[in-house]
Amino acid sequence: MALHFELVTPEKLIRSAEVYQVVVPGTEGDFGVLEGHAPFMSTVRDGAIQIFETATSAPESIPVVGGFAEVNERGLTVLAEKAG
């Protein structure tokens, strides 16, 4: 099972991949998303998104500045003001 993840800025698509888990720096605190997560939306604070390719892999970090995150039946989409 995999989570479809997309990280987008107003300029371009930064990342689109099937991953195990993503940890997002939400304004109310960090939150992790796995496949099958309940739908919701959150604002994103400045920080780093942690992307886990597999359950045992070390995370890849991508710095982000502001934005929104949406989890729906298709997966997780993060629209960041700036990323990378």
N, C-alpha and C positions, 0 to 999 in steps of 0.2 A: 504494500500500500504506500502511496506517496501523496504528498501535498503539492498542488500546483501553486507556485509562488511567482509573483511579478513585482519588481521594483521599478517604478516609473518616475521620471522628473518631467517638468514641462518641456524640456529639450529633447529627451530620448528615453527609450527603454533601456534600463541599466542591466536588468537580469530577468530572465524567464526560465524557470527550471522546475523539475519535479524533485522535491526534497523530502527529508524525513520530518524536520521541525524548523520553525523560525521563531526567534525571540525578538520582540519588537519593543522599543522604548516608548511606551505609552505615557501620556501626561499624568495618568493616575497610577503609574507604575509599570514595570516591565510585564509583558504577557507572552506566553508561549502558545504557538498554534501548531497542532498536528492535523492530519487528515481527519475529516469528520467533525471538526470543531463546530460548535453552535454559531450561527450567523450573528455578527455584531459589527459595529463601527467604533473607531476610537481616533482621537487626535494623537499625533506623534510628537514627542519632544526631541530636542537635539540629543543625539547619542549615536549608538551603533546598533545596527541590526545584526543579529547572530544567526547564521544559516548553517544548519546541520544537514549534510548530505545523507548520512545514515545515522542510525541510533548510536553507533560507537565512534563516529568520526569527530575530530576536533572542529570547532566552529570556524566559519569564515566570517569576518567582521567587515561590514560596510558602513562607514559613517553617514549619517543622515542629518538634515536640518529641517525640522518642522514637517508638517503634512498630515495626512490621514491614512488610516488603515481600514480595510474592509475585508471581513471574512464572509463568504457566502458558499453556496453549493459548488461553485467552480474552484474555490481555493482562497488564497490570501493575496490581496493586491495592496501595495503600499504606494501612495502617491506622495512623494517627498518634494519639498521645495528645492532641495539640493541633495545630492548623494554622490558618494565616491570620493 
